[in-house]
């Protein structure tokens, strides 16, 4: 879960965190990353999609819509 201040939006923090996550995953030998977010979190959806993640599944959990994303690591 990422929690951030409204004043910090659009400064590249999410992109930097995704990049660090991808590098750490590659270093450990992972070939795919799978992320999820709620259907109400459109900024997270946009972040994932702009960084090459593809939607793979929609489901519900505890009354909330969940969207799963995946990305193959180079």
ZADO-1210 file (C-alpha; in nm, 4 decimals, padded with zeros to 6 digits):
<atoms>
<atom x="00.0000" y="00.0000" z="00.0000" code="UNK" pos="1"/>
<atom x="00.1258" y="00.3453" z="-00.0879" code="UNK" pos="2"/>
<atom x="00.0002" y="00.6425" z="00.1119" code="UNK" pos="3"/>
<atom x="00.1016" y="00.9860" z="00.0006" code="UNK" pos="4"/>
<atom x="00.0254" y="01.3475" z="00.0679" code="UNK" pos="5"/>
<atom x="-00.1961" y="01.5312" z="-00.1777" code="UNK" pos="6"/>
<atom x="00.0764" y="01.7947" z="-00.2159" code="UNK" pos="7"/>
<atom x="00.3236" y="01.5334" z="-00.3384" code="UNK" pos="8"/>
<atom x="00.1178" y="01.4168" z="-00.6377" code="UNK" pos="9"/>
<atom x="00.2685" y="01.4269" z="-00.9852" code="UNK" pos="10"/>
<atom x="00.6285" y="01.4443" z="-00.8689" code="UNK" pos="11"/>
<atom x="00.7355" y="01.1004" z="-00.9907" code="UNK" pos="12"/>
<atom x="00.7446" y="00.9214" z="-00.6549" code="UNK" pos="13"/>
<atom x="00.5179" y="00.6376" z="-00.7715" code="UNK" pos="14"/>
<atom x="00.7228" y="00.5859" z="-01.0882" code="UNK" pos="15"/>
<atom x="01.0452" y="00.5830" z="-00.8856" code="UNK" pos="16"/>
<atom x="00.9015" y="00.3283" z="-00.6430" code="UNK" pos="17"/>
<atom x="00.7850" y="00.1027" z="-00.9269" code="UNK" pos="18"/>
<atom x="01.1276" y="00.1236" z="-01.0880" code="UNK" pos="19"/>
<atom x="01.2997" y="00.0303" z="-00.7606" code="UNK" pos="20"/>
<atom x="01.0565" y="-00.2585" z="-00.7113" code="UNK" pos="21"/>
<atom x="01.1218" y="-00.3867" z="-01.0630" code="UNK" pos="22"/>
<atom x="01.5006" y="-00.3676" z="-01.0177" code="UNK" pos="23"/>
<atom x="01.4819" y="-00.5509" z="-00.6841" code="UNK" pos="24"/>
<atom x="01.2577" y="-00.8193" z="-00.8347" code="UNK" pos="25"/>
<atom x="01.4940" y="-00.8686" z="-01.1310" code="UNK" pos="26"/>
<atom x="01.7904" y="-00.8972" z="-00.8945" code="UNK" pos="27"/>
<atom x="01.6101" y="-01.1793" z="-00.7159" code="UNK" pos="28"/>
<atom x="01.5357" y="-01.3596" z="-01.0433" code="UNK" pos="29"/>
<atom x="01.1688" y="-01.2751" z="-01.0821" code="UNK" pos="30"/>
<atom x="01.0393" y="-01.2546" z="-01.4383" code="UNK" pos="31"/>
<atom x="00.6906" y="-01.1157" z="-01.3752" code="UNK" pos="32"/>
<atom x="00.5445" y="-00.8632" z="-01.1327" code="UNK" pos="33"/>
<atom x="00.1779" y="-00.8758" z="-01.0341" code="UNK" pos="34"/>
<atom x="00.0197" y="-00.5739" z="-00.8658" code="UNK" pos="35"/>
<atom x="-00.3323" y="-00.4925" z="-00.7552" code="UNK" pos="36"/>
<atom x="-00.5366" y="-00.1879" z="-00.6685" code="UNK" pos="37"/>
<atom x="-00.8986" y="-00.1090" z="-00.5977" code="UNK" pos="38"/>
<atom x="-01.1231" y="-00.0004" z="-00.8817" code="UNK" pos="39"/>
<atom x="-01.1667" y="00.3390" z="-00.7147" code="UNK" pos="40"/>
<atom x="-00.7926" y="00.4162" z="-00.7255" code="UNK" pos="41"/>
<atom x="-00.7727" y="00.5597" z="-01.0749" code="UNK" pos="42"/>
<atom x="-00.4358" y="00.7325" z="-01.0108" code="UNK" pos="43"/>
<atom x="-00.2799" y="00.3925" z="-00.9300" code="UNK" pos="44"/>
<atom x="-00.4384" y="00.2383" z="-01.2393" code="UNK" pos="45"/>
<atom x="-00.2968" y="00.5179" z="-01.4539" code="UNK" pos="46"/>
<atom x="00.0472" y="00.4808" z="-01.2927" code="UNK" pos="47"/>
<atom x="00.0555" y="00.1070" z="-01.3565" code="UNK" pos="48"/>
<atom x="-00.0662" y="00.1367" z="-01.7158" code="UNK" pos="49"/>
<atom x="00.1780" y="00.4181" z="-01.8006" code="UNK" pos="50"/>
<atom x="00.4609" y="00.2001" z="-01.6741" code="UNK" pos="51"/>
<atom x="00.3823" y="-00.1018" z="-01.8890" code="UNK" pos="52"/>
<atom x="00.1527" y="-00.3033" z="-01.6636" code="UNK" pos="53"/>
<atom x="-00.1398" y="-00.4799" z="-01.8311" code="UNK" pos="54"/>
<atom x="-00.4719" y="-00.5456" z="-01.6621" code="UNK" pos="55"/>
<atom x="-00.5144" y="-00.9204" z="-01.6124" code="UNK" pos="56"/>
<atom x="-00.8164" y="-00.9675" z="-01.3867" code="UNK" pos="57"/>
<atom x="-01.1039" y="-00.7909" z="-01.2132" code="UNK" pos="58"/>
<atom x="-01.2655" y="-00.9319" z="-00.9020" code="UNK" pos="59"/>
<atom x="-01.4253" y="-00.8269" z="-00.5732" code="UNK" pos="60"/>
<atom x="-01.2964" y="-00.8554" z="-00.2183" code="UNK" pos="61"/>
<atom x="-01.4851" y="-00.7395" z="00.0903" code="UNK" pos="62"/>
<atom x="-01.7265" y="-00.5434" z="-00.1254" code="UNK" pos="63"/>
<atom x="-01.4579" y="-00.3609" z="-00.3216" code="UNK" pos="64"/>
<atom x="-01.3603" y="-00.3984" z="-00.6823" code="UNK" pos="65"/>
<atom x="-01.0031" y="-00.5178" z="-00.7316" code="UNK" pos="66"/>
<atom x="-00.7977" y="-00.4901" z="-01.0481" code="UNK" pos="67"/>
<atom x="-00.4852" y="-00.6991" z="-01.1019" code="UNK" pos="68"/>
<atom x="-00.1994" y="-00.5920" z="-01.3285" code="UNK" pos="69"/>
<atom x="00.1043" y="-00.7826" z="-01.4547" code="UNK" pos="70"/>
<atom x="00.4303" y="-00.6912" z="-01.6239" code="UNK" pos="71"/>
<atom x="00.6969" y="-00.9174" z="-01.7690" code="UNK" pos="72"/>
<atom x="01.0405" y="-00.8032" z="-01.6580" code="UNK" pos="73"/>
<atom x="01.3134" y="-00.7765" z="-01.9231" code="UNK" pos="74"/>
</atoms>
